[in-house]
Amino acid sequence: ELARALHEQLKEALYHELYDVAGPRIKPPEQFKKMVLSDPKITSAIEQLSEGNPERREELRKKAYDMLDEIAAEPRIRWPLALDRILRIFWKRMYEGEVYSEQEFEKIRQALRKGPVVLCPSHKSHVDYLIFSQTCVKQAVPLPHIAAGVNLSFWPMGPFFRHSGAFFLRRSFKGDKLYPVVFRTYLRYVMAEGFPIEFFIEGTRSRTGKLLNPKYGILSWLVEAYQEGTAPDIQFFPISIDYEKLVESRSYVKELSGGEKRKEDVAALVKSSEHLRSKYGKIYIQVADPISLNAFLEERGLDRQGMNQEARRRLVQELAYSILYRINEVQTVTPSAVLGFCLLNHRRRSMEEAELMEQGQWVVNWIRRRGHERFSYTLDDFPRAIQEAAARFARDGLISVRHTGEEAVYAPVEERRLELDYYRNNIIHHFVPAAIVTTCLESFGPDAVPLEKLAEKVRALSRLFKFEFLFRSERDFDAVLERALGALEAEGAIAQEGELVAREREGLLRRLAFGACLEHFLEGYWMVASQVGKVAPDFVGMKQLVARLLSRGSALYMKGQIQYREALNREIVKNALQVLAEDGVVEAQTGRKESPSYRVSDSKAAAERADWIWHFIEGIRKLSVAAGNLQSLG
């Protein structure tokens, strides 16, 4: 007991020393707020909004103070240490441990000695900011200032988060001209003081397992502060936080199926007896090499002083996607993801263990050949890792495992496919380019296809999925297509003959494996295009429209026109509506509310788009029939 107490005292003393040596000095909260509120940007905004009225000016000053009071972090060194002690108890019950590289955290420490550092983790769970902050404490990285939604400022956890480095951001600034000025100024001062800043570039937790498209707000303000000379450079660290099993998976499935979003907070997660009784495997933290903002500008021939607003907007967009690409590049490939991918992509109801292992090994090899190196297991451990993941999923009711003789047979539980889809989506980005090429190729007749025609269709299908997947910029299209064709040819799935692309008979099963990645997405988009005219002849709010479309989709699933439950997914529906709105097929109306209303604007165009999507589905299904015939002959 004495040794433990001594250890804790030494650890606390060491952390204090760390801040003296490596971390910025923490000013008293009132002193820091006074510095921010006296900034010319805020005083000028108050003067402009008050229009010379002294009473209004004083009212706005008080309002600015209250806003800053709501926003500002109040870090205290003792709190992260207390957080560490508390979390160790919960994590020991829930997880089998955290896996990370000390060398990668050393890179963060080294970068902090040179200037501002911005940490950009993926966002899959409420656990993300807790586990990452705790790991920073363990690795002697000064605690980040973490951007959090104002919904997390609830009592009693709000003060705890605030003292552990969280600052709070409203979801919308609409109708308030002062708030964005106060927030941006506060962010600039945090950077100028040398605190590492952490924010989730996706803006919210991903309910699907894929990275979401970026939100630009905080990133844009950081670039703006850099352009104004607040910092000589900024180092952005993309970070992937990955889970073998997710705490919130069931609540995500309920939301994706059209249920009400539960006001779930992190306190509910750690207090829930259900969570404390469960085991969720390991957590993996992967830190990518940083992106220097100076180097990023230099590569594009830009000068930070000379950038106008439009150039900065384009730069922020490119930077955001570069951060997300790097997160995908270091994301951990877990056995849960491989298992989900194999079982859901399989056309039959179940897989024997030998077939599962063979297909799983192919999945892993494909990912390795793309240059990916972040796996949660070694090749020798692969069979054991898959069996452990299967046992975890079976205990949780996601899959069934039956034994026929000496061999196990694995099958996804039909009602839990959407939950299993979350894990498949963790690695689906490794397959998307080849899947799009394969799906487009199968939509043509049996003859070889001119490369130009194939490229045109690939471009069109990629555009349909622009809100679904992360794509490289348009200027990289030819290079991405060339790599995908080369990889498919190396797999024996296709053959390139000059300017023609032909299918290889021996590669039929491989092409089906790729096509299966997209079939449920295509079913979801087809459902939206074919049904939106029937449920939205007049403007309908997003929430009600999604519910109507999912109801229609359920009927189509019961009839067998939609084959996969995971096609009935709120996020697929919303993404499909967004792309149809861009194309003028449906009309979006945005009022004061955040989510728009939609109505069909061109019923004929909607029907044509549905037919166009359906011909891709037909191509995959014909391929499936051919594969079934081939396997029965074999």
C-alpha positions in Angstrom: 0.0 0.0 0.0 2.8 2.4 0.9 4.6 1.5 -2.4 1.4 2.3 -4.4 0.9 5.6 -2.6 4.6 6.5 -3.2 4.2 5.6 -6.9 1.2 7.9 -7.3 3.0 10.8 -5.6 6.1 10.4 -7.8 3.9 10.1 -10.8 2.1 13.4 -9.9 5.4 15.1 -9.2 6.7 13.9 -12.6 3.7 15.2 -14.4 4.2 18.6 -12.8 7.8 18.6 -13.9 6.7 17.6 -17.4 4.5 20.8 -17.7 7.4 22.9 -16.4 9.7 21.4 -19.1 7.6 20.3 -22.1 4.2 21.8 -21.6 2.9 25.4 -21.7 2.3 27.3 -18.5 -1.3 27.1 -17.5 -2.6 30.7 -16.7 -5.4 31.2 -14.1 -8.8 30.9 -15.9 -9.8 34.5 -15.3 -6.5 35.9 -16.5 -6.7 33.8 -19.7 -10.3 34.9 -20.3 -9.4 38.6 -19.8 -6.6 38.2 -22.4 -9.1 36.7 -24.9 -11.9 39.3 -24.3 -9.5 42.2 -24.7 -8.5 41.0 -28.2 -9.2 43.7 -30.9 -11.4 41.2 -32.9 -13.8 40.9 -30.0 -13.8 44.5 -29.0 -14.3 45.5 -32.6 -17.2 43.1 -33.1 -18.9 44.4 -29.9 -18.4 48.0 -31.0 -20.0 47.2 -34.4 -22.9 45.3 -33.0 -23.7 47.9 -30.3 -23.9 50.6 -33.0 -22.5 53.2 -30.5 -25.2 52.4 -27.8 -23.4 52.3 -24.4 -26.0 50.1 -22.8 -26.0 47.7 -25.7 -22.1 47.7 -25.6 -22.1 46.7 -21.9 -24.8 44.0 -22.6 -22.6 42.6 -25.4 -19.5 42.6 -23.2 -21.4 40.5 -20.6 -22.7 38.2 -23.3 -19.2 37.7 -24.7 -17.9 36.9 -21.2 -20.8 34.3 -20.7 -20.0 32.8 -24.1 -16.3 32.4 -23.2 -17.3 31.0 -19.8 -19.3 28.4 -21.6 -16.5 27.6 -24.1 -13.3 27.7 -22.2 -11.3 24.8 -20.8 -9.9 25.2 -17.3 -7.2 22.5 -17.3 -5.8 21.5 -13.9 -2.9 19.1 -13.8 -4.3 17.0 -11.0 -7.5 16.1 -12.9 -5.9 14.1 -15.7 -4.1 12.0 -13.0 -7.4 11.4 -11.2 -9.0 10.6 -14.6 -6.2 8.0 -15.2 -6.8 6.3 -11.9 -10.6 6.1 -12.4 -10.4 4.9 -16.0 -8.0 2.1 -15.1 -10.7 0.5 -13.0 -13.4 0.7 -15.7 -11.1 -0.3 -18.6 -9.8 -3.3 -16.7 -13.4 -4.6 -16.4 -14.4 -3.8 -20.0 -11.2 -4.2 -22.2 -8.3 -6.5 -22.5 -5.9 -3.6 -22.8 -4.8 -0.7 -25.1 -2.2 -1.1 -27.8 -0.1 1.8 -29.1 3.5 2.7 -30.0 5.5 4.7 -27.6 7.6 5.9 -30.5 4.6 7.4 -32.2 3.8 9.4 -29.0 7.4 10.5 -28.8 6.9 12.1 -32.3 4.1 14.2 -30.8 6.3 15.3 -27.9 9.1 16.2 -30.3 6.7 18.2 -32.5 5.3 20.1 -29.5 8.8 21.5 -28.8 8.8 23.1 -32.3 5.4 24.7 -32.4 1.6 24.1 -32.4 0.3 20.6 -32.7 -3.2 19.6 -33.7 -4.3 16.0 -33.0 -7.1 14.7 -35.3 -8.4 11.3 -34.1 -11.1 9.3 -35.8 -14.4 9.3 -33.9 -16.1 6.0 -33.3 -17.1 6.1 -29.7 -17.5 8.3 -26.6 -14.6 6.3 -25.3 -12.3 8.0 -27.8 -11.5 11.1 -25.9 -11.2 9.3 -22.6 -8.8 6.7 -23.8 -6.7 9.1 -25.8 -6.4 11.6 -23.0 -5.4 8.8 -20.6 -2.8 7.6 -23.1 -1.4 11.1 -23.3 -1.0 11.1 -19.5 0.7 7.7 -19.6 3.1 8.9 -22.4 3.9 12.3 -20.9 2.3 14.2 -23.6 0.9 17.5 -22.3 -2.9 17.1 -22.0 -4.6 18.4 -25.2 -7.3 21.1 -25.3 -10.2 18.9 -26.7 -13.0 20.3 -28.8 -16.3 18.8 -27.4 -19.9 19.4 -28.2 -21.7 21.6 -25.7 -24.0 18.6 -25.0 -21.1 17.0 -23.1 -21.0 19.9 -20.6 -23.7 18.2 -18.5 -23.4 17.9 -14.7 -21.4 16.3 -13.1 -19.2 15.2 -16.0 -19.0 18.6 -17.6 -16.7 20.2 -15.0 -14.6 17.0 -15.0 -14.1 17.2 -18.7 -13.5 21.0 -18.6 -10.7 20.6 -15.9 -9.3 17.7 -18.1 -8.8 20.0 -21.1 -12.2 20.0 -22.9 -13.5 23.2 -24.4 -17.1 23.3 -25.6 -18.6 24.2 -29.0 -22.2 24.8 -29.9 -23.5 22.7 -32.8 -24.8 25.8 -34.6 -23.8 29.5 -34.7 -26.8 30.5 -36.7 -28.3 33.9 -35.8 -25.5 34.9 -33.4 -22.9 37.1 -34.9 -20.8 37.4 -31.7 -20.4 33.8 -30.8 -18.2 32.8 -33.8 -15.9 35.8 -33.1 -15.5 34.8 -29.5 -14.9 31.1 -30.3 -12.4 31.7 -33.1 -10.5 34.2 -30.9 -10.4 31.7 -28.0 -9.1 29.0 -30.4 -6.3 31.3 -31.6 -5.2 32.1 -28.1 -5.1 28.4 -27.2 -2.8 27.8 -30.2 -0.7 30.8 -29.4 -0.2 29.6 -25.8 1.3 26.3 -27.1 -1.4 23.8 -26.0 -1.9 20.8 -28.2 -5.4 21.0 -29.7 -7.5 17.9 -30.3 -10.6 17.8 -32.4 -12.6 15.2 -34.3 -12.5 16.1 -38.0 -15.6 14.0 -38.7 -17.6 16.2 -36.3 -19.6 13.4 -34.8 -19.3 9.7 -34.1 -19.4 7.4 -37.1 -22.4 5.1 -36.8 -21.4 3.1 -39.8 -17.8 2.1 -39.2 -16.6 4.1 -42.2 -14.9 7.5 -41.8 -17.4 10.3 -42.3 -16.8 13.2 -44.7 -15.0 16.0 -42.9 -16.5 19.1 -41.1 -14.4 22.1 -41.9 -15.2 24.6 -39.2 -12.4 24.2 -36.6 -9.8 23.3 -39.3 -10.7 26.4 -41.2 -10.3 28.6 -38.1 -6.9 27.0 -37.3 -5.7 27.7 -40.9 -7.0 31.2 -40.6 -5.1 31.8 -37.4 -2.0 30.4 -39.0 -2.5 32.7 -42.0 -2.7 35.7 -39.6 0.7 34.8 -38.2 -0.4 33.2 -34.9 2.1 30.3 -35.5 5.0 29.7 -37.8 3.7 26.2 -38.7 1.1 23.7 -37.5 1.7 20.0 -37.3 -1.5 17.9 -37.8 -1.4 14.4 -36.5 -4.0 12.0 -38.0 -4.9 9.3 -35.4 -7.0 6.2 -35.7 -8.7 4.8 -32.5 -9.9 1.3 -33.2 -12.0 -1.2 -31.3 -12.3 -5.0 -31.6 -15.9 -4.5 -30.3 -17.7 -1.3 -29.9 -19.6 -0.3 -26.8 -22.3 1.7 -28.6 -22.9 -0.7 -31.5 -26.5 -1.6 -30.5 -27.6 2.0 -30.0 -26.0 2.8 -33.4 -28.1 0.0 -35.1 -31.2 1.4 -33.5 -30.5 4.9 -34.9 -29.5 3.5 -38.4 -32.8 1.5 -38.5 -34.8 4.7 -38.0 -35.1 4.8 -34.2 -34.8 7.9 -32.1 -31.3 9.0 -31.2 -30.8 8.4 -27.5 -29.2 11.2 -25.5 -26.3 9.0 -24.6 -23.4 10.4 -22.5 -20.1 8.9 -21.5 -21.3 8.7 -17.9 -24.0 6.3 -19.0 -21.5 4.2 -20.8 -19.2 3.7 -17.8 -22.0 3.3 -15.3 -24.0 0.7 -17.3 -23.9 -2.7 -15.7 -24.4 -4.2 -19.1 -21.1 -2.7 -20.3 -19.2 -3.6 -17.2 -20.3 -7.2 -17.5 -19.1 -7.4 -21.2 -15.7 -7.8 -22.6 -14.8 -5.7 -25.6 -11.4 -6.9 -26.6 -8.6 -4.5 -27.2 -8.4 -0.8 -28.2 -5.7 0.3 -30.7 -4.3 3.8 -31.1 -2.4 4.4 -34.3 -0.7 7.7 -34.9 0.2 8.6 -38.5 3.1 10.8 -39.5 2.2 14.5 -39.2 1.2 16.9 -42.0 3.1 20.1 -41.8 1.0 23.0 -42.9 4.0 24.8 -44.3 5.0 21.8 -46.4 1.3 21.3 -47.5 1.2 24.9 -48.8 4.6 24.6 -50.4 3.6 21.4 -52.3 0.7 23.3 -53.8 2.7 26.4 -54.6 0.7 28.6 -52.2 1.9 31.5 -50.0 0.1 31.8 -46.8 0.1 35.6 -46.9 -1.2 35.7 -50.4 -4.1 33.3 -50.1 -7.5 34.8 -50.7 -10.7 33.4 -49.1 -11.4 31.0 -52.0 -7.8 29.6 -52.1 -8.0 29.1 -48.3 -11.4 27.3 -48.7 -9.9 24.9 -51.3 -6.8 24.4 -49.1 -8.9 23.5 -46.0 -10.9 21.0 -48.1 -7.8 19.3 -49.4 -6.1 19.3 -46.0 -9.2 17.8 -44.4 -9.3 14.9 -46.8 -5.6 14.4 -46.5 -6.0 14.0 -42.8 -8.8 11.4 -43.3 -6.8 9.5 -45.9 -4.0 9.2 -43.5 -6.3 8.0 -40.8 -7.5 5.3 -43.1 -3.9 4.4 -44.0 -3.1 3.6 -40.3 -6.5 2.2 -39.2 -6.0 -1.2 -37.4 -7.2 -4.2 -39.3 -8.9 -6.3 -36.6 -10.2 -9.9 -36.7 -13.6 -8.5 -36.0 -13.5 -6.5 -39.3 -12.1 -9.4 -41.3 -14.8 -11.7 -39.9 -17.6 -9.3 -40.6 -16.3 -8.7 -44.1 -16.2 -12.4 -44.9 -19.5 -13.4 -43.5 -21.5 -10.5 -45.0 -19.8 -10.7 -48.4 -20.5 -14.4 -48.7 -23.5 -15.2 -50.9 -24.6 -18.2 -48.9 -26.2 -18.4 -45.5 -23.2 -19.8 -43.8 -19.5 -20.6 -44.1 -17.5 -23.6 -43.0 -14.5 -22.8 -40.9 -12.0 -23.8 -43.6 -13.7 -21.6 -46.2 -13.8 -18.7 -43.7 -10.1 -19.0 -42.9 -9.3 -19.2 -46.7 -11.4 -16.2 -47.5 -10.1 -14.3 -44.5 -6.6 -14.9 -45.5 -7.3 -13.6 -49.0 -8.8 -10.4 -47.4 -5.7 -9.9 -45.3 -3.4 -10.5 -48.2 -5.3 -8.1 -50.4 -4.9 -5.4 -47.8 -1.2 -6.1 -47.3 -0.6 -5.9 -51.0 -2.1 -2.3 -50.9 0.8 -1.4 -48.6 -1.1 -1.5 -45.3 0.9 -2.7 -42.3 -1.4 -2.1 -39.2 -2.8 -5.4 -38.1 -3.8 -6.4 -34.6 -2.3 -9.9 -35.0 0.5 -11.7 -36.7 0.0 -14.1 -39.7 0.7 -17.0 -37.4 -2.0 -15.9 -35.0 -4.6 -15.4 -37.7 -6.7 -18.6 -37.2 -6.8 -18.1 -33.4 -7.6 -14.4 -33.8 -10.6 -15.1 -36.1 -11.8 -17.9 -33.7 -11.7 -15.5 -30.7 -13.5 -12.8 -32.6 -16.2 -15.3 -33.7 -16.6 -16.5 -30.1 -17.0 -12.8 -29.0 -19.6 -12.2 -31.7 -21.4 -15.5 -30.9 -21.7 -14.6 -27.2 -23.2 -11.3 -28.2 -25.7 -12.9 -30.6 -24.3 -11.4 -33.9 -23.4 -14.7 -35.4 -24.3 -18.4 -34.8 -21.7 -21.1 -34.6 -22.8 -24.7 -35.2 -20.6 -27.8 -35.3 -21.0 -30.4 -38.0 -18.7 -33.2 -37.2 -15.2 -31.8 -36.5 -15.7 -28.5 -38.3 -17.5 -25.3 -37.2 -20.0 -23.5 -39.4 -20.5 -19.8 -39.0 -23.5 -17.7 -40.0 -24.6 -14.1 -39.5 -27.8 -13.7 -37.5 -30.2 -12.1 -40.0 -31.5 -9.5 -37.5 -28.0 -8.4 -36.5 -26.5 -8.0 -40.0 -26.6 -4.2 -39.7 -24.5 -4.4 -36.5 -22.0 -6.8 -38.2 -21.9 -4.4 -41.1 -20.2 -1.8 -38.8 -17.2 -4.1 -38.6 -17.1 -4.8 -42.3 -17.1 -1.1 -43.0 -13.9 -0.7 -40.9 -11.9 -2.1 -43.8 -14.1 -1.6 -46.8 -12.1 1.4 -48.0 -9.3 -1.0 -49.0 -11.7 -2.6 -51.5 -13.8 0.3 -52.9 -11.8 1.3 -56.0 -11.6 -2.3 -57.2 -15.2 -2.9 -56.2 -16.4 0.0 -58.3 -14.3 -1.1 -61.3 -15.7 -4.6 -61.0 -19.3 -3.5 -60.6 -19.0 -1.3 -63.7 -17.4 -4.0 -65.8 -20.1 -6.5 -64.9 -22.8 -4.0 -66.0 -21.6 -4.4 -69.6 -22.3 -7.4 -71.8 -19.9 -10.4 -71.9 -17.5 -8.9 -74.4 -14.4 -7.0 -73.6 -15.1 -3.3 -72.8 -13.2 -0.3 -74.2 -11.2 1.3 -71.4 -12.7 4.7 -72.2 -16.2 3.5 -71.7 -15.4 1.7 -68.5 -13.6 4.8 -67.1 -16.7 6.9 -67.9 -18.9 4.5 -66.0 -16.5 4.2 -63.1 -16.4 8.0 -62.8 -20.2 8.2 -62.8 -20.6 5.4 -60.1 -17.9 7.0 -58.0 -19.8 10.3 -58.2 -23.0 8.5 -57.0 -21.1 7.4 -53.9 -19.4 10.7 -53.3 -21.0 11.1 -49.8 -20.6 7.4 -49.0 -16.8 6.8 -49.5 -13.7 9.0 -49.4 -12.3 9.4 -52.9 -9.1 11.0 -54.0 -9.4 14.3 -55.8 -10.6 14.4 -59.4 -7.1 15.0 -60.7 -6.0 11.6 -59.2 -8.8 9.7 -60.9 -6.7 8.2 -63.8 -4.0 7.1 -61.4 -6.5 5.4 -59.0 -8.3 3.7 -61.9 -4.9 2.5 -63.3 -3.9 1.1 -59.9 -7.3 -0.7 -59.5 -7.1 -2.3 -62.9 -3.5 -3.4 -62.3 -4.5 -4.9 -58.9 -7.5 -6.8 -60.4 -5.3 -8.1 -63.2 -2.7 -9.3 -60.7 -5.6 -11.1 -58.9 -6.5 -12.9 -62.2 -9.9 -11.2 -62.1 -9.5 -9.3 -65.4 -7.2 -9.0 -68.4 -6.1 -5.8 -70.1 -5.6 -6.1 -73.9 -4.5 -2.8 -75.2 -7.4 -0.4 -74.8 -9.8 -3.2 -73.9 -10.7 -4.7 -70.5 -11.9 -8.3 -70.4 -13.1 -10.7 -67.7 -11.1 -13.7 -66.8 -13.3 -16.8 -66.4 -11.0 -18.1 -63.6 -11.4 -14.8 -61.8 -15.2 -15.0 -61.5 -15.3 -15.6 -57.8 -12.8 -12.8 -57.1 -15.0 -10.4 -59.1 -18.0 -11.5 -57.1 -16.1 -10.8 -53.8 -15.5 -7.2 -55.0 -19.0 -6.7 -56.3 -20.5 -7.9 -53.1 -18.9 -5.0 -51.3 -21.3 -2.6 -53.0 -24.5 -4.5 -53.6 -26.3 -3.4 -50.4 -25.3 0.2 -51.0 -26.7 0.0 -54.6 -29.9 -1.6 -53.2 -30.3 1.3 -50.7 -29.7 4.0 -53.4 -32.1 2.2 -55.8 -34.7 2.1 -53.1 -34.4 5.8 -52.5 -34.5 6.8 -56.2 -37.4 4.5 -57.0 -39.6 5.4 -53.9 -38.9 9.1 -53.2 -41.5 10.2 -55.8 -44.1 8.1 -54.0 -43.4 9.4 -50.5 -42.3 13.0 -51.2 -44.5 14.7 -53.8 -44.4 17.7 -51.5 -41.8 18.9 -49.1 -41.2 16.5 -46.3 -38.8 17.0 -43.3 -35.7 14.8 -43.4 -36.7 12.8 -40.3 -40.1 11.9 -41.6 -38.9 11.3 -45.1 -36.2 8.9 -44.0 -38.8 7.0 -41.9 -41.1 6.7 -44.9 -38.3 5.5 -47.2 -37.1 2.9 -44.6 -40.7 1.7 -44.3 -40.9 1.3 -48.1 -37.5 -0.4 -48.1 -38.7 -2.9 -45.5 -41.6 -3.9 -47.8 -39.2 -4.3 -50.7 -37.0 -6.5 -48.5 -40.0 -8.7 -47.6 -40.8 -9.1 -51.3 -37.2 -10.1 -52.0 -36.4 -7.1 -54.3 -33.9 -5.9 -51.7 -31.8 -8.9 -50.5 -29.8 -7.4 -47.7 -31.0 -5.9 -44.5 -28.0 -3.6 -44.2 -29.3 -1.7 -47.3 -32.1 -0.4 -44.9 -29.8 2.1 -43.3 -30.6 5.7 -42.3 -27.1 7.0 -43.4 -27.4 5.3 -46.8 -30.8 7.0 -47.3 -29.5 10.4 -46.3 -26.5 10.1 -48.5 -28.6 9.0 -51.5 -31.0 12.0 -50.9 -28.0 14.4 -50.8 -26.6 13.2 -54.1 -30.1 13.2 -55.8 -30.5 16.8 -54.6 -27.2 17.8 -56.1 -28.4 16.3 -59.4 -31.7 18.1 -59.3 -33.7 14.9 -59.0 -35.1 16.0 -55.7 -35.3 19.6 -54.3 -33.9 20.5 -50.9 -35.4 23.3 -48.9 -33.4 24.6 -46.0 -35.1 26.8 -43.4 -34.0 27.8 -39.9 -33.9 24.2 -38.9 -30.6 22.4 -39.5 -32.0 19.5 -41.5 -33.6 20.3 -44.9 -36.9 19.2 -46.3 -37.1 17.3 -49.6 -39.5 16.8 -52.4 -39.1 15.0 -55.7 -38.6 17.7 -58.4 -38.4 15.4 -61.5 -40.3 12.1 -61.2 -39.1 11.0 -64.6 -35.4 11.7 -63.7 -35.9 9.8 -60.4 -37.2 6.7 -62.3 -34.4 6.9 -64.8 -31.8 7.1 -62.0 -33.4 4.1 -60.3 -33.2 2.1 -63.6 -29.5 3.2 -64.0 -28.7 2.0 -60.5 -30.6 -1.3 -61.0 -28.5 -2.3 -63.9 -25.5 -2.4 -61.7 -27.4 -4.6 -59.2 -28.4 -6.9 -62.1 -24.8 -7.3 -63.2 -23.7 -8.4 -59.7 -26.6 -10.8 -59.4 -25.9 -12.4 -62.8 -22.3 -12.8 -61.6 -23.6 -14.5 -58.5 -25.6 -17.0 -60.5 -22.6 -17.7 -62.7 -20.5 -18.3 -59.6 -23.1 -20.6 -58.1 -23.2 -22.6 -61.3 -19.4 -22.8 -61.4 -19.2 -24.0 -57.8 -21.9 -26.6 -58.3 -19.9 -28.0 -61.3 -16.7 -27.9 -59.2 
